[in-house]
Amino acid sequence: MSRTAPETPPADARDAADAADAAHAADTAADDLAWLAGLGRPVRRVDSLSGDVSPRRYTRVEFAGGGTAILATYPPEVREVCARFVRTSELLTTAGVPVPRILAADCEGGRMLLEDLGLQTLADCKDRPWSELTLSFERAVELGRRIAGLPVESAAALSPVLGREALRRELQQTWDLFLAPRGLTGGARLTAALSTALDEICARLGEGPLAPCHRDFMSRNLMPVDARGGVAVLDHQDLRLGPAAYDLASLLNDTLFPPPAIEDALLAAVLPGLPPEIGRTGYHRAAAQRTLKAVGTYTAFSLRGANRHLPLIAPTLARCLAHLERIPEGEALAGDLGLVWRPVLEPVAV
């Protein structure tokens, strides 16, 4: 994959990231620790937690009196997210969706103290057998149903709808940052056909039906909480209305990829509960968009100094191709596209 993966960020980008972490640790040692002390929670130890490229920062704090929690800090440019997280926490808790408890919040000051659910997300459990992982996916599917069942008006008031224009804008990022620079759109005929197909996919998804969705419902945002497959939902602040199959497509096609038999079983369990016009085609359409979008996200992360998702590009792009083959908009061009994408897909079996 080295021929097509984004280059390692220059040293100054890495130095900037290190400096940001150091500055964050210093900030935490001052204002935020004073805030915690004011809450009667003096801190014995702090450990910065790695994130992607969001301005939000997370720190695990160990209290002098025992116990730990997660301190989330929101710089001014994303401070409004704090209040939205409070609101989505309330909505999800009311719906029976486990989320980290908010122990204290100062959204005006850009900080929040959250329940510490541990170090490992579901994505970190990738070495476990699917006989175990399936239990967590089944629980996640049920939580997805509960999210979709939230009051439509509540979700609509939180954030802009994930509709046609937003979906297409996401794919444009993948086109601009990953496909076009590597010649992966093919010649003029295939480029035009692919662009038209992506327009149509996003238009069909935008037509609905729409439902409340987490927006990033996948294994990196699910935290195992018990030995029976239970999971809690993280990073839910972007909850909004979107394509009814979007969260399901995210869950089954991001980071941990269920084997075909397990994917089919999960789909058989959940699709009958979705609006009848979605069906398998609607799921594959949402999955094609979501996987191609994810490739652009991973590329954007890498260009900003976060490289750890780059190994996911090849299998995610392979999933995209498999879903394109299963929808009317993509079946005619999937074969030619597979040939053009072969240099990127070589690391995985396709």
N, C-alpha and C positions, 0 to 999 in steps of 0.2 A: 504493500500500500504506500510505500515511500514515494512512489512516483507522483501520486496524486494528493497525498495528504498535505495540509497547509504546513508551511515551514515553521520550525521552532521560532518562537518570538525572539527578537534581538535582546541582547543582554540588558539594554536600558529598560525594556518592557518588564523583564523579570526583576530588575532592580527596583522599578517603580512599584511592582506588586509587593516585594519584600518591604519596601519603605512604608507602603500603605498598611501592611500588617503591623509593623512596628509602631506606626502612629496610632493605629487603633488600640494596641495594647496600652500605649501611654495614656490615651484618652480614657480608656476603661479604668485605668488605675487612678484617675482623678475624679471627674464629675460623676461618672456612673457608679463608682464604688462609694462615693459620698452619698449618692441617692439611696443605694442599698443599705448603707449604714443607718440612714435616716428612717428606713423601714424596719429597723431593728434586726437587720440581717448583715452583720459585719462579715467580711469575706476573708478567708484564709488563703485561697489560691485561685488564680484565673488561668484558663487555657483557651487561646483563640482557636476557633474551629474553622476549617477551610470551607469556602463556599465556591460559587462559580464566579460571575463577574458583577453580581448585583452590588449596588452601593451598601445594602444592608450588611451588617456584620453580626456574627454570633460568637458568644463566649460562654464556655462552661465555667460556672463559678462554684467553688466549694466553700460552704459557710463555716465560720469559726465554731458554730454550735453543732455542726454536723449537717449532712445532706448536701445536695447539689441542685442546681437549676440552670437554665439557659437564659442568658441575657442577650436580647436582640436590640440592636441600636439602629436607628433610622436617621441618616443625615438629612439636612433640609430638603434636598431635591426629591426625596421619596418619603417625606414625613407623613404625607396623607395616607400612605399605605398602612400605617400603624392603626389608625381608627378603622380602616376597612377590615383589617385583620380581626379587630375586636368584634365587629359586626358579623363577619362570616363565622367566627367562633361561636357566637350566640346562635346563629341560624343552624349550624351543623349539630351543635350539642342538642338543641331542641328536637332535631330530626333523628337523634340516636346515632350520630356519626362520631366516633371517638376522635378527639383532637387533643393536643397538649393543653392542659389547663393554664389559663392566664392567672399568674399569682399576683401580679401587680402591673400597672401600666401608667406611663406618663407620656402620652402621645404628643403633648405640647413640647416636651423635652426630647422626644424621639427615642424612647426606650421602653422596653417591656420585659418582664420576667416571666419565663415560661417553665412549665413542668419539664423535667429532664426525663425523657423516655429511653435513654440509652445511646449507644454509639453506632449501632448498626441499623441501616435501613433495609428494606426487603431486597434492594439491589445488591447489598453487601452479602447476601446469603446465596449468591449464585452458585456456590459449590455444593449446596444441599441437593438431594435428589428431588425430582419432580413429584414423587409421591408425597413429599412434605410441602413443597412449594405450592402445589395445587390447592391445598387447604387455604393458604393465604390468598390465593387468587380468587377462590370461591367466596371468601369473606369480603374481599375487595369488590367483587361484582355486586354483592348485596349492598355494600355501602354506596356503590355507584347508583343503585336503584333509589336509595334514600336521598341522595343528592339530587337526582333528577326529579324526585317528588317534592322538592322544596317549592314554596309558593312562587309562581312565575313572577309576580309583581315585585317580590323581595329581591330576586336575582337580577331582574331588569334594572333595579334602582342602584345596583352596586357598581357596575362597570359597563362600558359600551358592548353591544351585542357582538359576538363572534360570528359575523355574517360574511357575505360574499367578498366585500372589499378587504376586510381584515384578513381573511383566509388567503386571498390572492396576494396581498402584500407580504405575507409570510413566505410564500413560495417565490416571490420576486427576490427576496434576500438570498434564498438558496441558489437561484439562477445567477445572481450577480456575483456572489462570493465563492460558489463552488462549481456549478455546472459550466457556465460560460468560460471562466478562466482556464479550465482544463479541457475545453473542446468537447464537453460531454452532452452538448445539445445536438450534435450531428451536423450534417450538411443543411443546406437551406430548406429542403423539403421536410426533413425530420424536425428541424428547429421550429418551423411554422406549425407542423402537426402537433408537436409537444406543447407549444404555447397555447394553441387552440384547445387542446385536451385539458390543460390545467385551468383555463378560463371556464370551461364547461363544468369541470368537477366542482370548482368553487361556487359557480352559479347554482348548481343542483343542491349542494350542501346549504347554501344560503337561503334557498327556497323553503327549507324546513322539512319536517317539523323541528322546532327548536325546543330546548329544555334547559333547565339549570344544569350547568356543568362546572366541574372543578377548574378546568382549563389546562391542568398539567397533572392529570391523574395517572401516575405511573409508579414503578417500583422504587424510584429514588425519593418519592414523596410519601411512601408508606413505611411505617415503623412497626415491626413485630412487637406485640405486647404480651403474648402468652404462648404456651406450648401447643395450643389448639388451632393455630393459624390466625389468631386475631391480629388485626392491624389497626393502627391509628393513622389519621390523615394529616399530613404536613402541608405547609405552604399553600394554603387555601384562599389567600387574600385576593386572587384574581377570579374568583367564582363569578359567573355571569351566564347569560343565555347563550347557547350555541347549538350546533347540530346535535340531535338527540343521541347519535351513536358516537359522538366525539370522545367522551371519556372512556367508553369501552375500547375504541380504537387505540387510544393512548395506552391504556392498561396492558393490552395484549401485544403491543408493537414497540415497546420502548425499553431498552436495557436488558430486561429478561424476556426472552422470546419463548413462549410456551410451544412445545412440540405440536405438530398438526392435530394429533388426536385429542390433546387436551384443549387446544384452541377451539376445535369443533364442539367438544362437550360443553365448554363454557358458553359458546355462542348459542348452542341448542337450549341452554338453560335460560338465557337472558333475552334473546331476540323476540320470543313470543310476547314478552311483556312490553316491548317497545311499540310505537305506532306501526301499524301493518305496512305502511308504504316504505318503511326503512328496509327491512329484510336484509339478506346477505349482501345485496348490491350496495345498499346504503352504508353498511358496515365497511365493505371493501373500499368504497369511495372515501369515507372519512379516514380510513387507515392509509390510503395512498397519499392523501394530503398531509396527514400528521407525520408520516415517516419522512416525506420529502422536506417538510418544514424542519424536522429535527436535524437533518443533515446540515441545513443552513445555520441552525442554532449552534451546533457543535463547531462549525467552521468559524462563526463569529466569535465564539468563546476563545478559540485557539488564537485568533488574530489579536485578542486582547490579553493573551498571556496564560489562559487556562487550557491546557492540552489533554487533560486526563480523559476526555470523552472521545478523542480521535479514534481509538480502536472500535468505537461503536458505528462509525460511518459506514464501513463496508456491509455489515449485517443489516443495518437499518436501510441502506439503499437497496439491498437485495429484497427486503420485505416490501419496499415500495414497488419494485418491479413486479413482484408476485401479486400484489393487490391490483396494480394497473391491468394485469392480464385478465382480471376477473370482472372488469367493469366495461360498459360499452364505450366510454370515452378513451380507454387505453388499450383495449385488446388488439387493435389493428397496428399499433405502433410499438407494442411491448417487445416483439422479436427484434426489430431493428435497434431499439433502444438498448436492449440487453447486449448486443454486439458492441455498441459504442461505449457502454459502461463497463465492459469486461475488464479493463485494466484496474478499475476500482473494486470490482467484485471478486477478483482473483483470490483474496484472502479467505473467502467463504465458499461453501458449496452452493451452487445455484442450478 
